[in-house]
Each structure stands twice: as C-alpha cells, then as structure tokens.
Amino acid sequence: MKIKLIGIDFDGTLLNDKKEIPALNVEMIKRATEKGVMIALTTGRPINDVTQGYHRQLGIFKPGHPFIAYNGAAVMDITSGDFIIKHELGLSEVKEIFAHAEKYNAVCYAYRNDALLYNFLNDYIWEEKIFNDTVFKPIDLDALTDDFKCFKVMFAESPELLDRMEKEMPEELKNKYTILRSLDHFLEFIPKCADKWTALKSVGELYGIKEDEIMAIGDSMNDYSFKNAKYSVAMINAVPGIKKAFKYQTTLNNNEGGVGQIIYDLVLND
C-alpha cells in the first residue's frame, strides 16, 4: 500500500539535539512531497515563528497546509494560523488540574494560542520560552471568566516529582483527560478526545487518505498513540515504551537523520 501521509514529531525525531533539521531529513522530505506525499508536522508546540520556520525549511509552508499542534488538540493552517480542528479545556477543568499541582507546590501553566499562563516560574518552564518564543503571563484563576479556554495544561517539574504526582493522581483525573509525558520534566493534560494519532487520522480524512496509507514517526510517550498507525516508526533513540509498541524502527538517530532514512526506505524506495 502506498504511503500518502506522514506525521512527524519534532523534538527527538525531526530535530537534532540542537533543535535543527538534519540535511538528510530535509532532502528526503522534499523528495517525498515531490511524489505527492503530504507531511504533517505533529508536536506539542504552538504555531509561531519557530514552527513556521521549520515548515519553510522543508518547503511545506503553504496556505491550507495542516500543522498538528498541542499534541493533537488542534490542527491549524500553518500559514494563517486558522483552526481546522480544535479541542479545548474549559475553566472548571483548568482549575481542577491546577488544584492537583498546588498540592505539590508544582509549576503549572495553561497554554493558549496567544500566551502561556503560569502560576510561578522555574528553570524547566524557561525551556518553553527558549524553544517556542512564547509570551509568558502570570495567571489569576479567580479572575478568569467562564468562557476561558486553553489547549493544554502542563506541569513542569523534576522527573522525580512528576513520577510521584502521576502515581498519586486521582483516578477521576486519569480518566477525564489525555495525560502525556512529553519529556521527563513535562506532564501534559489535553482533552480526552485528543491525541496525535486522532488528529493525524482527521487530517487524512480531510484529504481522502485512508488509515492504512499513513506513516507516523515519534520517539517519546506523547507519541504513543502513533502505535495505531499501520506504519508506526520509532526512532532508534526513542524511549523503550515507544520502541516496544511501534512496528518499525529507524537505523539512524535524530542527530543523524533517522526520519530521512526511514522515508527513503519505506516511501521513496517502496
């Protein structure tokens, strides 16, 4: 079956450790698009100059081109930022998640398309500023109106504290949200109906692409839903849970151009 759509994670997958796209990835992605394959970059990040810049580098910064943001909570037009699909958390849900963070005096923030709203700052949260050029604003939960919405809420703390918070999390919270460990020090909450694979399937449906014509490539546990793809590809540098769940694996890591290698092997070289 011909692969017509490829969903590609950013950090640890498309990007090397310097947050750059290896030359092999650029070359093979451009060759794939020339053959008519659609590329949907799929990340926990928002749309901004940084994410748009990656699309420009790959030659896919085009009106109407889909970008999957916030770990699948939104699908957006990469050029305009208009929403194609979106799922949001409401005020009561945001307050509920923040309340769990407060029990541990943990950094927590709500991610909107225009700003990141935080309870307080630490070194981990500054990664968002560095890599995503995000606008930071303090949050006042009591001042928010009933129509407040955001795409995700995140905890940014030491891996040890997040391990404890996950272990002690009430079942009600676990069952109510899609909860993702995007990095060792980031724990994310998005609407239950959202994840990367669901968003990628929706993109396929919009363009008449069948599920068994989709490839999905990732490395971290926020990519776990990609296991449902017929062509699920784990980076060789992926965490063990991803390697175990996915059907294929790259032979090159994210610094060497593993995405380009697997596109050549499974798409360009049939």
ChimeraX attribute file (.defattr): number of C-alpha atoms within 10 A of each C-alpha:
attribute: neighborCount
match mode: 1-to-1
recipient: residues
	/A:1	7
	/A:2	11
	/A:3	23
	/A:4	23
	/A:5	26
	/A:6	25
	/A:7	27
	/A:8	25
	/A:9	25
	/A:10	23
	/A:11	22
	/A:12	21
	/A:13	26
	/A:14	29
	/A:15	21
	/A:16	18
	/A:17	12
	/A:18	10
	/A:19	14
	/A:20	14
	/A:21	23
	/A:22	19
	/A:23	13
	/A:24	16
	/A:25	24
	/A:26	19
	/A:27	14
	/A:28	21
	/A:29	24
	/A:30	19
	/A:31	17
	/A:32	22
	/A:33	16
	/A:34	10
	/A:35	12
	/A:36	12
	/A:37	19
	/A:38	23
	/A:39	23
	/A:40	24
	/A:41	23
	/A:42	29
	/A:43	25
	/A:44	23
	/A:45	21
	/A:46	26
	/A:47	25
	/A:48	16
	/A:49	11
	/A:50	15
	/A:51	20
	/A:52	17
	/A:53	13
	/A:54	20
	/A:55	20
	/A:56	14
	/A:57	12
	/A:58	17
	/A:59	13
	/A:60	23
	/A:61	19
	/A:62	13
	/A:63	11
	/A:64	14
	/A:65	18
	/A:66	27
	/A:67	31
	/A:68	31
	/A:69	24
	/A:70	27
	/A:71	28
	/A:72	28
	/A:73	27
	/A:74	25
	/A:75	28
	/A:76	20
	/A:77	19
	/A:78	26
	/A:79	19
	/A:80	12
	/A:81	18
	/A:82	12
	/A:83	13
	/A:84	16
	/A:85	16
	/A:86	17
	/A:87	19
	/A:88	19
	/A:89	21
	/A:90	16
	/A:91	16
	/A:92	13
	/A:93	20
	/A:94	20
	/A:95	15
	/A:96	11
	/A:97	19
	/A:98	22
	/A:99	14
	/A:100	18
	/A:101	20
	/A:102	12
	/A:103	9
	/A:104	12
	/A:105	12
	/A:106	22
	/A:107	19
	/A:108	27
	/A:109	27
	/A:110	26
	/A:111	22
	/A:112	18
	/A:113	16
	/A:114	13
	/A:115	15
	/A:116	22
	/A:117	20
	/A:118	21
	/A:119	18
	/A:120	14
	/A:121	15
	/A:122	11
	/A:123	10
	/A:124	15
	/A:125	22
	/A:126	15
	/A:127	13
	/A:128	16
	/A:129	13
	/A:130	9
	/A:131	12
	/A:132	16
	/A:133	14
	/A:134	21
	/A:135	13
	/A:136	18
	/A:137	14
	/A:138	14
	/A:139	16
	/A:140	10
	/A:141	15
	/A:142	7
	/A:143	7
	/A:144	11
	/A:145	9
	/A:146	9
	/A:147	7
	/A:148	14
	/A:149	19
	/A:150	23
	/A:151	24
	/A:152	25
	/A:153	26
	/A:154	26
	/A:155	25
	/A:156	26
	/A:157	21
	/A:158	14
	/A:159	15
	/A:160	10
	/A:161	14
	/A:162	21
	/A:163	16
	/A:164	11
	/A:165	18
	/A:166	13
	/A:167	9
	/A:168	10
	/A:169	12
	/A:170	11
	/A:171	8
	/A:172	8
	/A:173	15
	/A:174	13
	/A:175	10
	/A:176	14
	/A:177	18
	/A:178	19
	/A:179	22
	/A:180	20
	/A:181	21
	/A:182	20
	/A:183	14
	/A:184	15
	/A:185	18
	/A:186	18
	/A:187	22
	/A:188	23
	/A:189	25
	/A:190	25
	/A:191	22
	/A:192	16
	/A:193	14
	/A:194	19
	/A:195	25
	/A:196	28
	/A:197	22
	/A:198	16
	/A:199	25
	/A:200	29
	/A:201	18
	/A:202	17
	/A:203	23
	/A:204	20
	/A:205	12
	/A:206	10
	/A:207	11
	/A:208	10
	/A:209	17
	/A:210	13
	/A:211	19
	/A:212	16
	/A:213	16
	/A:214	24
	/A:215	24
	/A:216	28
	/A:217	30
	/A:218	34
	/A:219	30
	/A:220	24
	/A:221	19
	/A:222	24
	/A:223	26
	/A:224	23
	/A:225	18
	/A:226	27
	/A:227	22
	/A:228	17
	/A:229	21
	/A:230	17
	/A:231	21
	/A:232	24
	/A:233	26
	/A:234	34
	/A:235	27
	/A:236	21
	/A:237	21
	/A:238	21
	/A:239	14
	/A:240	13
	/A:241	13
	/A:242	26
	/A:243	22
	/A:244	13
	/A:245	16
	/A:246	24
	/A:247	15
	/A:248	19
	/A:249	23
	/A:250	21
	/A:251	16
	/A:252	16
	/A:253	21
	/A:254	27
	/A:255	20
	/A:256	17
	/A:257	25
	/A:258	28
	/A:259	33
	/A:260	24
	/A:261	19
	/A:262	23
	/A:263	22
	/A:264	19
	/A:265	12
	/A:266	14
	/A:267	19
	/A:268	16
	/A:269	8
	/A:270	10
